[in-house]
Amino acid sequence: MTTTPRDLHRLAQSVKRHRMQQYPSRDAAAEVAGITRNTWKRVEEGQEVRESTYAKIDKALGWAVGSCLAIAEGGNPVLVADDIAATDAAPAVTLSEEEAQRAAFEAARAKLPASTPIGDINAFSAEFVEILRRLGQIREGD
């Protein structure tokens, strides 16, 4: 069985191009990916890294896992949105305004310091619900 050799130079160019479109720096991209700046730099220089690192870069760039390897083998990245649309793997979830408000309030109460004023938690919850509404995640008429 013959395997196609990886074109790490091709991958390096693609990763760098997409990183520059999405992040202000290599440091920012590496932080989102959960890897070191030096590891990201190795990829952009066409050096071999662990396959798990490629998966982290895929996610940071908004690609489906396996896209880095596909690029290195002559293919193209798959955007996560394209991957989801193709598989229908993520059905849309909508909440009532009350459900969203309650969930946001409980999450804020659980994660913010106990000294956080209740008014601040309510304001956070209201803002979160408004963002969900703009994203179409709040059911109308509930």
N, C-alpha and C positions, 0 to 999 in steps of 0.2 A: 504494500500500500504506500503510495507516494503522498506526502503532505506538502502543501504549499509553504515555502519559507515566509516567515513574517517580514513585512516591509515596515520596519520600525521608523524609518525616515518619513514614510507616507503618514503613519500614525502621528508622529511628532508634529508634522505640519498641520494636520487636521485639529489636533488637540490645542495647539497654540492659537490657531485662527479662531476657534470657537471660544476658547478661554478669553481672548482679548475682546470678543464681542459681549461677553457676559460679566466679566469681573474687572475691577480696576487694577488688579495686580495678581501676580502669581501667588503671593501670600494669601490673598483673599480666597482664591480658588482652592488652594491647598487646605485652608481652614475648613471650608465647606465640605470638602471631600474627606476630611479627617486623616490627612496624611501630612508629612512634612513638606516644607517648601523645596527641600533638596530632592525629595522623591518626585514631586511634580516636575522639577527641573530635569531630572533624569529622563522622564517620559518625553518632554519637549526637546530633548537632545538626542532622542532615538535610542536610548539605552534600555535594555531589558529590565523589567521589574516583575514582581509577583502578579499572577493573574488576579488575585484579590484586590490589588491596587488598581488594576484596570477597571474592575467593577466599581470601585469608589469614584474613579474619574468619570465613568459613564453616568453615574447618578448626579454628580456635581454639574455635569454639562447638560443634564436633562435628556440623556440618551437611555435607551433600554439597555439593561445589563447584557454584555456581550458585544456591544457596538465597537469598543476599542479593538477587540480581537478581529471583528469583521473588517474594520478599516485596514488593519495590518495585513489581512489576507486578501485585500483588493476590493472589499465591499464598501458599503456606506453605513453611517450610523442610522439607527432608528430612533426617532424622537419618542419619548415616553407617551405623549399624547397620541401619536400615530399608532403606537403599539397597543394602547388601551382601546382606541377606536377600532382597530382591526380585530381585536379579540373580544370586545365587549366585556372585558374582565372587571371593570369597575362601574357598576351601575350608579346612576346619579342618586345622591341621598339628599333629601330635603327635610327640613325640620319646621315645626310650627315656631312662631316667634317666641312663644312661652317656653318650648323645649330648648331652644337656643339660648334664651336668657338664663334659664335655670342651669344649663350645662356650663355656660361661661361664668356665671356667678360661683358655682361650686368649684370649678377649676381654679379661679382666681383666689377663692378663700383657702383652697388647699395649698397653693404655691406661693402666695404673697405672705410677707411677714404678718404675724398675728396683730401687730400694731397698726396695720393699714386701716384707715378709716373706712367705714361701711360705704360712705358716699363715693370714695375713690373706686371701690369694688363695683358699685352700681354703675358708675360712669364707664369703667372699663367694659363691663358686660353690655351696656347699651351700645358702645362703639363697636364691639365685636359683632353684635347682632346686625348693626347697620352694614358692616362689611359683608357679612353673610348675605344680607338682602341684596346688596349691589352685585354679588357674585351669583345671584339666582338660587341660593341655597335655602331660602325661607319660603315656605308654602304661603301663597297668598290666600286670604279669606279665612285664615284660622284664628 
